[in-house]
Amino acid sequence: MAVKHCVFIALCAILNVPWFTSGNSHMCTYFGGGRSPKEAYSLSNCTWYRENACCDRTEVASVFREMPALLTSDKGCYNRMNYLMCYFCSPEQKLWYNQTLSICHSYCEEIFSYCGSAKYNGHSLASKYKDGVTFCEALAFNVVAKNLENHNCFQFDPQLFGHGNRNGLCQWLLVAVFITSVYISWAN
């Protein structure tokens, strides 16, 4: 599936066709629905949304500045919390944000599993919350039940962090397509 996605993007790049839309299918509901996603290459965090973001650099900086420190050495915890803190940048937020974040039950449990020992104000998350659902509910998120998760809820994307990053494959494919197109234009 990821390869088909990369081939589609590569073809669109060759033909100079946009591969995403920022029309009504992508509205930034966190900001009241009057905003559409746009390029935000200056993002210093939430960088995976740079090409199509509902936020800008100053909004991200403000959110991260206001967040209390969570002390952890677990990369899995850090990645999941970082992704969670960036939800307001997602161009897909129309699917799972309406006055509050609808978050997948499994994502809450994953956060708790990875971050239970992380310290906040000298206490571990596990000592303050009994599970991931109570943690997410304490953040005033709407937790979507496991049996409804295939519906619209915010879920962690592990491919953005780690070895299974399909963006790397896409980048190499785009480089290969570019080199091939330059070679073809030289040959003619």
C-alpha positions in Angstrom: 0.0 0.0 0.0 2.8 2.5 0.9 4.5 1.8 -2.4 1.3 2.5 -4.3 1.0 5.8 -2.4 4.5 6.7 -3.3 4.0 5.9 -7.0 0.9 8.0 -7.0 2.8 11.0 -5.4 5.7 10.5 -7.9 3.3 10.5 -10.9 1.6 13.6 -9.6 5.0 15.3 -9.2 5.9 14.4 -12.8 2.6 15.7 -14.1 2.6 18.7 -11.7 -0.7 17.7 -10.2 -1.4 18.4 -6.6 -1.8 15.2 -4.6 -3.7 16.7 -1.7 -6.6 19.1 -1.5 -7.2 21.8 1.0 -10.9 22.4 0.1 -13.8 21.4 2.2 -12.5 17.9 2.8 -9.8 19.4 5.0 -10.9 22.1 7.3 -9.1 23.2 10.4 -12.0 22.7 12.9 -9.7 23.4 15.9 -9.6 27.0 14.8 -13.3 27.3 14.2 -13.6 25.9 10.7 -12.7 29.0 8.8 -9.2 28.0 8.2 -7.9 25.5 5.6 -4.5 23.7 5.8 -1.5 25.3 4.0 2.2 24.9 3.7 4.1 25.7 6.9 7.7 24.9 6.3 8.9 27.0 9.2 7.4 24.5 11.8 10.1 23.6 14.2 8.0 20.9 15.8 5.1 18.8 14.3 7.3 18.9 11.2 5.5 16.0 9.6 2.7 18.5 8.8 4.9 21.0 7.1 3.4 20.4 3.6 -0.2 20.7 4.7 -0.7 22.1 8.2 -3.6 23.6 10.1 -1.1 25.5 12.4 1.8 27.9 12.1 5.1 28.2 13.8 4.0 30.7 16.4 1.0 28.5 17.4 3.2 25.4 17.8 5.8 27.4 19.8 3.0 28.7 22.1 1.6 25.2 22.8 5.0 23.6 23.4 6.0 26.6 25.7 2.9 26.2 27.8 3.2 22.4 28.1 4.5 21.2 31.5 7.7 19.1 31.4 7.2 15.3 31.3 10.5 13.6 32.2 11.2 10.4 30.4 14.0 8.7 28.6 11.6 6.4 26.7 11.7 7.3 23.0 8.3 5.6 22.5 6.8 7.9 25.2 8.4 11.0 23.8 7.1 10.2 20.2 3.6 9.5 21.3 3.3 12.6 23.5 4.9 14.8 20.8 2.4 13.4 18.2 -0.5 14.0 20.6 0.6 17.6 21.3 0.6 18.3 17.5 -3.0 17.1 16.9 -4.2 20.7 16.2 -1.8 20.9 13.2 -3.3 17.9 11.4 -5.2 18.6 8.1 -7.4 15.6 9.0 -8.8 17.2 12.2 -12.2 17.6 10.6 -12.6 13.9 11.0 -12.1 13.8 14.8 -12.2 17.3 16.3 -15.5 19.1 17.1 -15.1 21.2 20.2 -12.9 18.5 21.7 -10.5 15.9 20.5 -12.0 12.4 19.8 -9.0 10.1 20.5 -8.8 6.4 20.0 -9.0 4.2 23.1 -5.9 2.2 21.9 -3.9 5.4 21.5 -4.7 6.4 25.1 -3.6 2.9 26.3 -0.5 3.1 24.2 0.5 6.4 25.7 0.0 5.0 29.2 1.9 1.9 28.4 4.9 3.9 27.1 4.6 6.8 29.5 3.4 5.3 32.7 6.8 5.7 34.4 7.3 9.2 33.0 7.5 11.8 35.7 5.4 15.0 36.0 5.8 17.2 39.0 7.8 14.4 40.8 5.1 11.8 40.2 4.7 9.1 37.6 1.7 9.1 35.3 0.9 5.6 36.6 0.7 6.9 40.1 -1.8 9.6 39.1 -4.0 7.7 36.6 -5.3 4.2 36.7 -5.0 3.7 32.9 -4.7 5.5 29.6 -8.4 6.2 29.3 -8.5 8.1 32.7 -5.3 10.0 31.5 -7.0 11.1 28.2 -10.3 11.9 30.0 -8.3 14.1 32.4 -7.1 16.1 29.4 -10.8 16.6 28.5 -10.6 14.3 25.4 -13.4 12.2 24.2 -12.2 8.6 24.2 -13.6 6.5 21.4 -14.4 3.0 22.4 -12.2 0.2 21.0 -15.1 -1.3 19.0 -15.6 2.0 17.2 -12.0 2.9 16.5 -12.4 2.3 12.8 -14.5 5.4 12.9 -13.2 8.9 13.3 -10.7 9.2 16.1 -7.2 10.5 16.4 -4.6 7.7 16.3 -0.8 7.6 16.6 1.0 7.0 13.3 4.1 4.9 14.1 5.4 5.2 10.6 6.4 8.9 11.3 8.8 7.7 14.0 11.2 4.8 13.6 12.3 2.4 11.0 9.0 1.8 9.2 9.0 5.3 7.8 7.4 5.2 4.4 8.3 8.9 3.9 11.9 7.7 3.3 10.8 5.4 0.6 8.7 8.1 -1.0 11.7 10.5 -0.9 13.9 8.0 -2.6 11.2 7.2 -5.2 10.8 11.0 -5.9 14.5 11.4 -6.2 14.7 8.5 -8.7 11.8 9.9 -10.7 13.4 13.3 -10.8 16.8 11.9 -11.9 15.0 9.8 -14.6 13.0 12.8 -15.9 16.3 14.9 -16.0 18.0 12.1 -17.9 15.1 11.8 -20.4 15.1 15.5 -21.0 18.8 15.4 -21.6 18.5 12.5 -24.0 16.0 14.4 -26.1 
